[in-house]
Amino acid sequence: KADAQHYSGHSLLGEALVAQNRVDEGLIELRRAVELAGTDLRARATLARVLKDLGRYSEAAAEYERVLDYDPDQPTALNNLAVIYMRSGRNMDAIPLLNRALRLEQDEAAASNLGAIYFELDQMDKAIEAY
């Protein structure tokens, strides 16, 4: 209420509403935060994470792809988009994202996700290397 044009208030309110199972209201607030945030990617990343957590993978993937359009080397977005691809049966699309994320920073979540993909593909040498 103090600053209706400040995106972080809308973002936090959106997350709180979703946590209370008021998903539609929460998503409205999260999308409003994205509109207000402009080029600040934190609001879009929050919306993407919430959508992923809700299992709305195609919407979440689209938001993470938009984050990567602005910042192609954002490791968290790369890893989270890869997770969505993994959950959607698109392991081969996830591999280059995880490799890119790992080139940017040594992240155990990305390495573990890459290991899991190679394990599923029965490529044990690569799985061991990733783990």
Contacts in CASP RR format, 6 or more apart in sequence:
PFRMAT RR
TARGET T0000
AUTHOR 0000-0000-0000
METHOD contacts of the structure
MODEL  1
KADAQHYSGHSLLGEALVAQNRVDEGLIELRRAVELAGTDLRARATLARV
LKDLGRYSEAAAEYERVLDYDPDQPTALNNLAVIYMRSGRNMDAIPLLNR
ALRLEQDEAAASNLGAIYFELDQMDKAIEAY
5 36 0 8 1.000
6 36 0 8 1.000
7 32 0 8 1.000
7 33 0 8 1.000
7 34 0 8 1.000
7 35 0 8 1.000
7 36 0 8 1.000
7 37 0 8 1.000
7 38 0 8 1.000
7 40 0 8 1.000
7 43 0 8 1.000
8 33 0 8 1.000
8 42 0 8 1.000
8 43 0 8 1.000
9 33 0 8 1.000
10 29 0 8 1.000
10 30 0 8 1.000
10 32 0 8 1.000
10 33 0 8 1.000
10 36 0 8 1.000
10 43 0 8 1.000
11 29 0 8 1.000
11 30 0 8 1.000
11 33 0 8 1.000
11 37 0 8 1.000
11 42 0 8 1.000
11 43 0 8 1.000
11 46 0 8 1.000
11 47 0 8 1.000
13 26 0 8 1.000
13 29 0 8 1.000
14 25 0 8 1.000
14 26 0 8 1.000
14 27 0 8 1.000
14 28 0 8 1.000
14 29 0 8 1.000
14 30 0 8 1.000
14 33 0 8 1.000
14 50 0 8 1.000
15 26 0 8 1.000
15 30 0 8 1.000
15 46 0 8 1.000
15 50 0 8 1.000
16 26 0 8 1.000
17 23 0 8 1.000
17 25 0 8 1.000
17 26 0 8 1.000
17 29 0 8 1.000
18 26 0 8 1.000
18 27 0 8 1.000
18 30 0 8 1.000
18 50 0 8 1.000
18 54 0 8 1.000
23 54 0 8 1.000
27 47 0 8 1.000
27 50 0 8 1.000
27 51 0 8 1.000
30 43 0 8 1.000
30 46 0 8 1.000
30 47 0 8 1.000
30 50 0 8 1.000
31 47 0 8 1.000
33 43 0 8 1.000
33 46 0 8 1.000
33 47 0 8 1.000
34 43 0 8 1.000
34 44 0 8 1.000
34 47 0 8 1.000
36 43 0 8 1.000
37 43 0 8 1.000
37 44 0 8 1.000
39 70 0 8 1.000
41 67 0 8 1.000
41 70 0 8 1.000
41 71 0 8 1.000
41 74 0 8 1.000
44 63 0 8 1.000
44 66 0 8 1.000
44 67 0 8 1.000
45 63 0 8 1.000
45 64 0 8 1.000
45 67 0 8 1.000
45 74 0 8 1.000
45 76 0 8 1.000
45 77 0 8 1.000
47 63 0 8 1.000
48 60 0 8 1.000
48 63 0 8 1.000
48 64 0 8 1.000
48 67 0 8 1.000
48 77 0 8 1.000
48 80 0 8 1.000
49 60 0 8 1.000
49 80 0 8 1.000
51 57 0 8 1.000
51 59 0 8 1.000
51 60 0 8 1.000
51 63 0 8 1.000
52 60 0 8 1.000
52 64 0 8 1.000
52 80 0 8 1.000
52 83 0 8 1.000
52 84 0 8 1.000
54 60 0 8 1.000
57 84 0 8 1.000
57 87 0 8 1.000
57 88 0 8 1.000
60 80 0 8 1.000
60 84 0 8 1.000
61 81 0 8 1.000
61 84 0 8 1.000
61 85 0 8 1.000
61 88 0 8 1.000
64 77 0 8 1.000
64 80 0 8 1.000
64 81 0 8 1.000
64 84 0 8 1.000
65 81 0 8 1.000
67 74 0 8 1.000
67 77 0 8 1.000
68 74 0 8 1.000
68 77 0 8 1.000
68 78 0 8 1.000
68 81 0 8 1.000
71 77 0 8 1.000
73 100 0 8 1.000
73 104 0 8 1.000
75 101 0 8 1.000
75 104 0 8 1.000
75 105 0 8 1.000
75 107 0 8 1.000
75 110 0 8 1.000
78 97 0 8 1.000
78 98 0 8 1.000
78 100 0 8 1.000
78 101 0 8 1.000
78 104 0 8 1.000
78 110 0 8 1.000
79 97 0 8 1.000
79 98 0 8 1.000
79 101 0 8 1.000
79 107 0 8 1.000
79 109 0 8 1.000
79 110 0 8 1.000
79 113 0 8 1.000
81 94 0 8 1.000
81 97 0 8 1.000
82 93 0 8 1.000
82 94 0 8 1.000
82 95 0 8 1.000
82 97 0 8 1.000
82 98 0 8 1.000
82 101 0 8 1.000
82 110 0 8 1.000
82 113 0 8 1.000
83 94 0 8 1.000
83 113 0 8 1.000
85 91 0 8 1.000
85 93 0 8 1.000
85 94 0 8 1.000
85 97 0 8 1.000
86 94 0 8 1.000
86 113 0 8 1.000
86 116 0 8 1.000
86 117 0 8 1.000
91 117 0 8 1.000
91 120 0 8 1.000
91 121 0 8 1.000
94 113 0 8 1.000
94 117 0 8 1.000
95 114 0 8 1.000
95 117 0 8 1.000
98 110 0 8 1.000
98 111 0 8 1.000
98 113 0 8 1.000
98 114 0 8 1.000
98 117 0 8 1.000
99 114 0 8 1.000
101 107 0 8 1.000
101 110 0 8 1.000
102 110 0 8 1.000
102 111 0 8 1.000
102 114 0 8 1.000
111 130 0 8 1.000
111 131 0 8 1.000
112 130 0 8 1.000
112 131 0 8 1.000
114 130 0 8 1.000
115 126 0 8 1.000
115 127 0 8 1.000
115 130 0 8 1.000
115 131 0 8 1.000
116 127 0 8 1.000
118 124 0 8 1.000
118 126 0 8 1.000
118 127 0 8 1.000
118 130 0 8 1.000
119 127 0 8 1.000
END
